[in-house]
Amino acid sequence: MIRLRRWALALKLASCMVLVALVASLSVAVPNQTSTTTITNLGTYVTVQMGLGDFTLPIVDRNGLTGKTLTLSDFRGKVIALEFMAPWCPPCQQSASFMESLYNNYTYKGVVFIAVAVGWPPCCGHKNVTITQFLSTYHSSLTYVYDSGSIISTAYNITDVPTLFVLSRTGAVETRLQDVELIQQHASAAIDAALAQVVVTMTYQTSTLSSFQSLQPSQNLATSVAQTGGQNPIPGFSIDSIVLGLIVGFVLLLITRKSAFKGKSTS
């Protein structure tokens, strides 16, 4: 009878040890982050960047506002080429024909092309050109949305136009290209790299776009961008945290057994 009680006690302690290991692994595991290649005219560098915030903006064509809106997260699971531009900006006008060629080369592969026209006023003596005038002149096939208050461009930290983001199927920012020459040099390779990525388990690595926060004008822009991009929605089990849990459980086992022997000797 005493031996059976010892085995029952050992079994309970072993179960507690496993439970402690699992809890420790869940609490210690760190979500994955995404390496983003940023290319500017100052050079190329790799940073660890979270995903970008979701947004909903009005769609515009050469006749003006269409009455429809576009939400970025509606295209989760697809590679997205997201351009920020200003219609009066000469480099953006120069980039229009190249972006059209990109559209023709990649749209049949399922790549989504979106251009965000920022509401910046003309600078440096440039003549004002409205987005409708721009579209009437360049006949772009991209879907254009209008960021009239520059809410989204501010949240995305756009400091120069044109700027092109390439988003992977998981919603992570793979590449950020700033300056028209760099866009022309690297955009195709960046899109090819995003297309080449394979999401092994879609049920586990759910698109981070689906968990993005919406950006509203009344929100604090510093905290509006969602902090979930590039992370796995289900925390993983790291080896270090499992080992830590096992060690803690083993120490608890020794302490409990020592207490049990002391109790037996005193009785």
C-alpha positions as CSV (number, residue, x, y, z in Angstrom):
1,M,0.0,0.0,0.0
2,I,2.8,2.4,0.9
3,R,4.6,1.6,-2.4
4,L,1.4,2.4,-4.4
5,R,1.1,5.7,-2.6
6,R,4.7,6.5,-3.5
7,W,4.0,5.7,-7.1
8,A,0.8,7.8,-7.1
9,L,2.7,10.7,-5.5
10,A,5.5,10.4,-8.1
11,L,3.0,10.4,-10.9
12,K,1.3,13.6,-9.6
13,L,4.7,15.3,-9.3
14,A,5.7,14.3,-12.8
15,S,2.4,15.7,-14.1
16,C,3.1,18.9,-12.3
17,M,6.6,19.1,-13.7
18,V,5.3,18.7,-17.3
19,L,2.6,21.4,-16.6
20,V,5.3,23.8,-15.3
21,A,7.4,23.2,-18.4
22,L,4.5,24.0,-20.7
23,V,3.5,27.1,-18.9
24,A,7.1,28.4,-18.8
25,S,7.5,27.7,-22.6
26,L,4.3,29.7,-23.3
27,S,5.3,32.6,-21.2
28,V,9.0,32.8,-22.3
29,A,8.6,32.2,-26.0
30,V,9.2,35.3,-28.1
31,P,7.2,35.9,-31.2
32,N,9.0,36.0,-34.5
33,Q,10.0,39.3,-36.1
34,T,10.5,40.1,-39.7
35,S,13.7,41.3,-41.3
36,T,13.0,44.2,-43.7
37,T,15.4,45.3,-46.4
38,T,15.2,49.1,-46.6
39,I,16.9,50.6,-49.7
40,T,17.3,54.4,-49.9
41,N,19.7,56.7,-51.7
42,L,21.8,56.5,-48.5
43,G,22.4,52.8,-48.9
44,T,20.9,49.4,-48.1
45,Y,20.3,48.2,-44.6
46,V,18.3,45.5,-42.9
47,T,16.1,46.2,-39.9
48,V,13.7,44.2,-37.8
49,Q,10.3,45.7,-38.4
50,M,6.8,44.8,-37.4
51,G,4.0,44.7,-39.9
52,L,2.2,47.9,-40.9
53,G,-1.2,49.1,-39.9
54,D,-4.4,48.4,-41.8
55,F,-6.3,51.2,-43.5
56,T,-9.4,52.0,-45.4
57,L,-9.2,54.9,-47.9
58,P,-11.5,56.2,-50.7
59,I,-10.7,55.0,-54.2
60,V,-10.2,57.7,-56.8
61,D,-10.0,57.6,-60.6
62,R,-9.6,60.2,-63.3
63,N,-13.2,61.4,-62.7
64,G,-12.7,61.9,-59.0
65,L,-13.9,59.9,-56.0
66,T,-15.7,56.8,-57.0
67,G,-17.7,56.4,-53.8
68,K,-15.9,53.1,-53.1
69,T,-13.3,52.4,-50.6
70,L,-10.3,50.0,-50.3
71,T,-9.2,48.2,-47.2
72,L,-5.6,46.8,-47.2
73,S,-6.5,43.7,-45.1
74,D,-9.0,42.6,-47.8
75,F,-5.9,41.4,-49.8
76,R,-4.4,39.2,-47.1
77,G,-2.7,36.2,-48.6
78,K,-1.5,38.1,-51.6
79,V,1.8,39.9,-52.4
80,I,1.1,43.6,-52.4
81,A,3.1,46.4,-54.1
82,L,2.1,49.5,-52.1
83,E,3.3,52.8,-53.5
84,F,3.1,56.2,-51.8
85,M,3.1,59.1,-54.3
86,A,2.1,62.7,-54.8
87,P,0.6,63.6,-58.1
88,W,2.5,66.9,-58.4
89,C,5.8,65.2,-57.7
90,P,8.1,65.0,-60.8
91,P,9.8,61.7,-59.6
92,C,6.4,60.2,-59.1
93,Q,5.4,61.2,-62.6
94,Q,8.6,59.8,-63.8
95,S,7.8,56.5,-62.0
96,A,4.3,56.2,-63.5
97,S,5.3,54.4,-66.6
98,F,7.6,52.0,-64.7
99,M,4.9,51.1,-62.2
100,E,2.6,50.4,-65.1
101,S,5.1,48.0,-66.6
102,L,5.4,46.3,-63.2
103,Y,1.6,46.0,-63.1
104,N,1.6,44.4,-66.6
105,N,4.4,42.0,-65.6
106,Y,3.1,40.8,-62.2
107,T,-0.7,41.3,-62.0
108,Y,-1.3,38.0,-63.7
109,K,0.8,36.4,-61.0
110,G,-1.7,37.6,-58.4
111,V,0.3,40.7,-57.2
112,V,-1.9,43.5,-56.0
113,F,-0.9,47.1,-56.9
114,I,-2.1,49.9,-54.7
115,A,-1.0,53.6,-54.9
116,V,-1.7,56.0,-52.1
117,A,-1.9,59.6,-53.2
118,V,-0.8,61.7,-50.2
119,G,-2.4,65.0,-49.5
120,W,0.9,67.0,-49.3
121,P,0.8,70.5,-50.9
122,P,3.3,71.2,-53.7
123,C,6.7,72.3,-52.6
124,C,10.0,73.5,-54.2
125,G,8.1,75.6,-56.7
126,H,6.4,72.6,-58.4
127,K,3.1,73.2,-60.2
128,N,0.1,71.8,-58.5
129,V,-1.3,68.7,-60.1
130,T,-4.4,67.0,-58.8
131,I,-4.8,63.2,-58.6
132,T,-7.5,63.3,-61.3
133,Q,-5.2,65.3,-63.6
134,F,-2.4,62.8,-62.9
135,L,-4.6,59.8,-63.8
136,S,-6.0,61.5,-66.9
137,T,-2.4,62.1,-68.1
138,Y,-0.7,58.8,-67.2
139,H,-3.7,56.3,-67.5
140,S,-2.3,54.1,-64.7
141,S,-3.9,50.7,-64.2
142,L,-3.0,50.7,-60.5
143,T,-5.8,51.2,-57.9
144,Y,-5.4,54.7,-56.5
145,V,-6.7,55.7,-53.1
146,Y,-6.6,59.2,-51.7
147,D,-5.0,60.0,-48.3
148,S,-6.3,63.6,-48.2
149,G,-5.3,64.3,-44.6
150,S,-2.0,62.4,-44.9
151,I,-3.1,60.3,-41.9
152,I,-1.8,57.0,-43.4
153,S,1.4,58.4,-44.9
154,T,2.3,59.9,-41.4
155,A,1.5,56.5,-39.7
156,Y,3.7,54.7,-42.3
157,N,6.5,57.3,-41.7
158,I,6.6,58.4,-45.3
159,T,9.2,61.2,-45.6
160,D,9.8,61.1,-49.3
161,V,7.9,60.1,-52.4
162,P,7.8,57.9,-54.3
163,T,8.2,55.2,-51.7
164,L,7.3,51.6,-52.5
165,F,6.5,48.8,-50.0
166,V,6.5,45.2,-51.0
167,L,4.4,43.2,-48.6
168,S,4.6,39.4,-48.4
169,R,1.6,37.1,-48.3
170,T,1.8,37.1,-44.5
171,G,1.6,40.9,-44.4
172,A,5.2,41.4,-43.5
173,V,7.1,44.3,-45.0
174,E,9.8,42.6,-47.2
175,T,11.3,45.6,-48.8
176,R,10.9,49.4,-48.7
177,L,12.2,51.3,-51.7
178,Q,12.6,55.0,-51.5
179,D,13.5,57.1,-54.6
180,V,12.5,56.4,-58.2
181,E,15.8,55.1,-59.3
182,L,16.0,52.6,-56.6
183,I,12.4,51.5,-57.3
184,Q,13.3,50.9,-60.9
185,Q,16.5,49.0,-59.9
186,H,15.1,46.7,-57.1
187,A,11.3,46.5,-57.3
188,S,11.2,43.5,-59.6
189,A,13.6,41.5,-57.5
190,A,11.8,42.4,-54.3
191,I,8.4,41.2,-55.8
192,D,10.0,38.0,-57.1
193,A,11.4,37.3,-53.6
194,A,8.0,37.8,-52.0
195,L,6.4,35.6,-54.5
196,A,8.9,32.9,-53.9
197,Q,8.1,32.6,-50.2
198,V,5.9,29.7,-49.3
199,V,3.6,29.7,-46.2
200,V,3.9,26.1,-45.0
201,T,0.9,26.0,-42.7
202,M,-1.7,28.6,-43.5
203,T,-3.8,27.6,-40.4
204,Y,-0.9,28.4,-38.1
205,Q,0.8,31.3,-39.9
206,T,-2.4,33.3,-40.4
207,S,-1.9,36.5,-42.4
208,T,-1.0,39.3,-40.0
209,L,-3.0,41.7,-42.1
210,S,-6.1,40.2,-40.6
211,S,-5.1,41.4,-37.1
212,F,-4.0,44.9,-38.0
213,Q,-5.7,47.8,-36.3
214,S,-7.6,50.3,-38.4
215,L,-6.2,53.8,-38.5
216,Q,-8.7,56.5,-37.8
217,P,-8.0,60.3,-37.8
218,S,-8.9,60.6,-34.1
219,Q,-6.4,57.9,-33.0
220,N,-2.9,58.6,-31.8
221,L,-0.7,58.0,-34.8
222,A,2.2,56.9,-32.6
223,T,0.2,53.9,-31.3
224,S,-2.1,53.3,-34.3
225,V,0.1,51.0,-36.2
226,A,-0.6,47.4,-35.1
227,Q,2.1,45.6,-33.3
228,T,1.2,42.2,-34.5
229,G,2.8,42.1,-38.0
230,G,5.5,39.5,-38.5
231,Q,4.5,37.6,-35.4
232,N,3.0,34.1,-35.2
233,P,-0.5,34.4,-33.9
234,I,0.1,31.3,-31.7
235,P,3.1,31.5,-29.4
236,G,5.7,28.8,-30.1
237,F,7.6,26.5,-27.7
238,S,11.2,27.5,-27.5
239,I,13.8,24.9,-26.4
240,D,15.2,27.1,-23.7
241,S,11.9,27.7,-22.1
242,I,11.0,24.0,-22.1
243,V,14.4,23.2,-20.5
244,L,13.8,25.9,-17.9
245,G,10.4,24.5,-17.1
246,L,11.8,21.0,-16.7
247,I,14.5,22.2,-14.3
248,V,12.0,24.0,-12.2
249,G,9.7,21.0,-12.1
250,F,12.6,18.7,-11.1
251,V,13.6,21.0,-8.3
252,L,10.0,21.0,-7.0
253,L,10.1,17.2,-7.2
254,L,13.2,16.9,-5.1
255,I,11.8,19.4,-2.5
256,T,8.5,17.5,-2.3
257,R,10.2,14.1,-1.9
258,K,12.5,15.4,0.7
259,S,9.6,16.8,2.7
260,A,7.8,13.4,2.4
261,F,10.8,11.5,3.7
262,K,11.1,13.9,6.6
263,G,7.4,13.4,7.4
264,K,7.9,9.6,7.4
265,S,10.9,9.7,9.7
266,T,9.2,11.9,12.3
267,S,6.2,9.6,12.3
